[in-house]
């Protein structure tokens, strides 16, 4: 019966792309065995699989410290503790001065605070780095470590995403496409 859709085509027609990826991923992990499933969702190890709530479909936006954690305004935060960082990856105070491991301002050889580096929104850094306009558009939510995590898309009109393959449509507005992803940890328990 060549006119009838296959099981996977039928499933794809009945669900969203996200839903399909979720179901397929769950089925694959379930088929792989319980120990693999535990390793994938273990809180300390989730970062090794990109970041909790997101698999490697679209790569992270470039971030000064690695994982693309942002604050509510899209500015970079250090993933492990949510401390604000500048564009060079240094932890900074409220005035933007770099801090040492004890929380004291870093000083130059003359004892003056080291000059502040800029602190730019991650999606804006992407625009500067790749030479085209970007915009923070799409978002979705996942439960990670007992709190709601907002996964955020940095979108552009580029037909390629940061991975180098074809960019995704449907998550961004006004014809833009997903270029890379970031995340914001809310304080909402789940």
C-alpha positions as CSV (number, residue, x, y, z in Angstrom):
1,X,0.0,0.0,0.0
2,X,2.3,2.8,-1.2
3,X,-0.3,5.6,-0.7
4,X,-0.5,5.0,3.1
5,X,1.9,7.0,5.3
6,X,4.4,5.0,7.3
7,X,4.2,4.9,11.1
8,X,6.9,7.7,11.4
9,X,5.2,9.9,8.8
10,X,1.9,9.5,10.5
11,X,3.4,10.3,13.9
12,X,5.2,13.3,12.4
13,X,1.9,14.6,11.0
14,X,0.1,14.2,14.4
15,X,2.6,16.0,16.5
16,X,4.8,19.0,16.6
17,X,8.5,18.8,15.7
18,X,9.4,19.2,19.4
19,X,7.0,16.5,20.4
20,X,8.3,14.2,17.8
21,X,11.9,14.8,18.8
22,X,11.0,14.2,22.5
23,X,9.1,11.0,21.8
24,X,11.9,9.6,19.5
25,X,14.6,10.6,22.0
26,X,12.7,9.0,24.9
27,X,12.2,5.8,22.9
28,X,15.9,5.6,21.9
29,X,17.1,6.2,25.5
30,X,14.6,3.7,26.8
31,X,15.8,1.1,24.3
32,X,19.4,1.8,25.2
33,X,18.8,0.7,28.8
34,X,18.2,2.1,32.3
35,X,21.9,2.9,33.1
36,X,22.2,5.1,30.0
37,X,19.0,6.9,31.0
38,X,20.3,7.6,34.5
39,X,23.5,8.9,33.1
40,X,21.8,11.3,30.8
41,X,19.6,12.8,33.4
42,X,22.0,12.8,36.4
43,X,22.1,16.4,37.6
44,X,25.9,16.8,37.7
45,X,26.3,15.1,34.3
46,X,23.5,16.8,32.4
47,X,25.9,19.6,31.2
48,X,28.0,17.0,29.3
49,X,25.1,16.5,27.0
50,X,24.9,20.1,26.0
51,X,22.8,21.5,28.8
52,X,19.8,20.3,30.8
53,X,16.6,20.7,28.7
54,X,18.4,20.8,25.4
55,X,20.1,18.2,23.2
56,X,22.6,18.8,20.5
57,X,20.3,19.8,17.7
58,X,21.3,23.5,17.5
59,X,24.5,24.4,19.2
60,X,25.0,26.9,22.0
61,X,25.6,30.6,21.3
62,X,29.2,31.5,21.9
63,X,29.6,32.5,25.5
64,X,32.6,33.7,27.5
65,X,32.6,30.8,29.9
66,X,31.2,28.0,27.8
67,X,27.6,27.0,28.6
68,X,25.3,29.8,27.4
69,X,23.6,30.9,30.6
70,X,22.1,34.3,30.6
71,X,20.2,36.6,32.9
72,X,16.7,37.9,32.3
73,X,18.2,40.7,30.1
74,X,20.3,38.3,28.0
75,X,23.6,39.2,29.6
76,X,26.2,36.4,30.3
77,X,26.3,34.5,33.6
78,X,28.7,31.8,34.8
79,X,26.8,28.5,34.4
80,X,27.9,26.9,37.6
81,X,26.7,29.6,40.0
82,X,24.9,32.3,38.0
83,X,27.4,35.0,38.8
84,X,27.6,37.8,36.2
85,X,30.6,37.8,33.9
86,X,32.0,40.3,31.4
87,X,32.8,39.5,27.7
88,X,36.1,38.1,28.7
89,X,34.6,35.6,31.2
90,X,35.7,37.3,34.4
91,X,33.2,37.4,37.3
92,X,32.2,41.0,37.9
93,X,30.6,43.1,40.5
94,X,27.6,45.4,40.0
95,X,29.8,48.2,38.7
96,X,31.4,45.8,36.2
97,X,34.8,45.4,37.8
98,X,36.5,42.0,37.7
99,X,36.6,40.0,40.9
100,X,39.1,37.4,42.2
101,X,38.0,34.1,43.7
102,X,37.4,35.8,47.1
103,X,35.1,38.4,45.6
104,X,37.6,41.2,45.9
105,X,38.3,43.5,42.9
106,X,41.2,42.6,40.7
107,X,43.9,45.2,41.0
108,X,46.7,46.2,38.6
109,X,50.3,46.4,39.7
110,X,49.7,50.0,41.0
111,X,46.8,48.9,43.2
112,X,44.0,50.4,41.0
113,X,41.1,48.2,40.0
114,X,41.6,46.6,36.6
115,X,39.7,48.4,33.8
116,X,36.2,47.1,33.2
117,X,35.5,45.0,30.1
118,X,32.2,45.3,28.3
119,X,29.3,43.1,29.2
120,X,27.2,42.6,26.1
121,X,24.0,40.5,25.6
122,X,24.9,37.1,24.2
123,X,22.7,37.3,21.1
124,X,24.2,40.8,20.4
125,X,27.7,39.2,20.7
126,X,26.6,36.7,18.1
127,X,25.6,39.5,15.7
128,X,29.0,41.2,16.2
129,X,31.0,37.9,15.7
130,X,29.1,36.6,12.7
131,X,28.4,40.0,11.0
132,X,24.6,39.8,10.7
133,X,21.6,41.0,12.6
134,X,20.2,38.8,15.4
135,X,17.3,38.9,17.7
136,X,16.2,37.0,20.8
137,X,12.9,35.5,19.8
138,X,11.7,32.0,20.5
139,X,11.7,30.3,23.9
140,X,10.5,27.2,25.6
141,X,10.6,25.8,29.1
142,X,12.0,22.6,30.8
143,X,12.3,21.4,34.4
144,X,16.0,21.2,35.3
145,X,17.4,20.6,38.8
146,X,14.1,21.3,40.4
147,X,13.5,24.7,38.8
148,X,12.1,25.9,35.5
149,X,14.7,26.7,32.8
150,X,13.8,28.9,29.9
151,X,15.6,27.9,26.7
152,X,16.0,30.9,24.5
153,X,16.7,31.1,20.7
154,X,19.0,33.7,19.1
155,X,17.5,34.1,15.7
156,X,18.7,35.6,12.4
157,X,17.8,35.6,8.7
158,X,20.8,33.3,8.0
159,X,19.8,30.1,6.2
160,X,22.6,28.3,8.2
161,X,22.7,27.9,11.9
162,X,25.8,27.9,14.1
163,X,26.3,24.2,13.5
164,X,26.8,24.9,9.7
165,X,23.7,23.0,8.6
166,X,20.3,24.4,7.5
167,X,18.7,26.7,10.1
168,X,15.3,25.9,11.6
169,X,12.1,27.8,11.0
170,X,9.1,28.0,13.2
171,X,10.6,29.2,16.5
172,X,11.4,32.7,15.5
173,X,9.3,35.6,14.2
174,X,9.1,37.6,11.0
175,X,11.0,35.0,8.8
176,X,14.0,34.7,11.1
177,X,15.5,31.3,11.9
178,X,17.2,29.8,14.9
179,X,20.9,30.4,14.8
180,X,22.0,29.3,18.3
181,X,20.5,28.7,21.8
182,X,21.0,30.1,25.3
183,X,19.2,29.5,28.6
184,X,17.9,31.4,31.7
185,X,17.3,29.7,35.0
186,X,14.2,31.0,36.7
187,X,13.5,30.7,40.4
188,X,10.2,28.9,39.7
189,X,10.3,25.4,41.3
190,X,9.1,22.4,39.3
